[in-house]
């Protein structure tokens, strides 16, 4: 952390140039990760894509294993729970 405080401009330039995170340590142990904003946004975008792909994979697995219900059954249940007439 001390090095980051004393050399923050150089470290920020390094982050911008490399797009790679820097791990800050306290007493030799990882304490924080500093990352360029653009690289962080890219990481968030990748996570969102992976999450979508995982959701699709799980849905297909549910379909394959018969863990599904018809839309009519789901809507009927929602109507019954909320007192919505048909």
N, C-alpha and C positions, 0 to 999 in steps of 0.2 A: 504494500500500500504506500509505503514511503517513497519508493521509486516512482510510482504512478503520480503521486503528488508533486514530486520534484521534476518530473519529465513528462507531464501530461500532454504538452503540445506534440512532442516527438512520438509518444505512444499513440495519440489520436491520429497522427499522420500515417503511422504504421498500420493502424486499423483500417484506415481509408484505402491505403495502397494494397494491402493484402486481402482484405475482406475476411480475415481470420480472427477469431476471438483471442483475447489475452486473459489468462487466469491470474488474478491478484491473490497474493498469499499474505497471511499473517502468521508469524512464527513458523514459517515453512509449510503451513497447511492452506489449502485452497479456501478462499473466503468469498470471492466474487468473480464473475466473468464479465468482462467489458467487451462489447461487440459494436461494430459499425452499424448504424441504423438501417442502411440498405441491406446488409447481410442478414440482420435480424429479421427484417420483413420477408426476405427470401426464405428464411427458416420457418417463419409462420406460414407462409404460402405452401411450403412443402408439407408441413404438418396438417394443414387443412385438406390438401389433396389426399394424403395418406389416410386421414380420418374418413373421408368420403369413400375411398376405395375399401377400407375396412368395413364400413357400414354395408356396402354392396356385397362384400364377401360373406358377411354374417347373414344378410338377408337371403342370399342364395343357399347358404348352408341350412337355414331354417326351412326354406322351401323344400330342399332335398330331404330333410328329416321330418317333414310333415308338421312342423311347428308354425302353422298358419291358421288364420280364420278368414272367413269371407268378409268382404266390405259390408255387406248387409248385416251380418252378425255384430260387427263393431259399431255400426251406426245405430242399430237397435239398442245396444248396450248404452251408448252415449245418450240416446233419447230417454231411455228409462232412468238413468242416473240423474238427468237434469229436468225431467218432467216435460220434455219436448214432444208435442203430439206429432203423429205421423202425417 
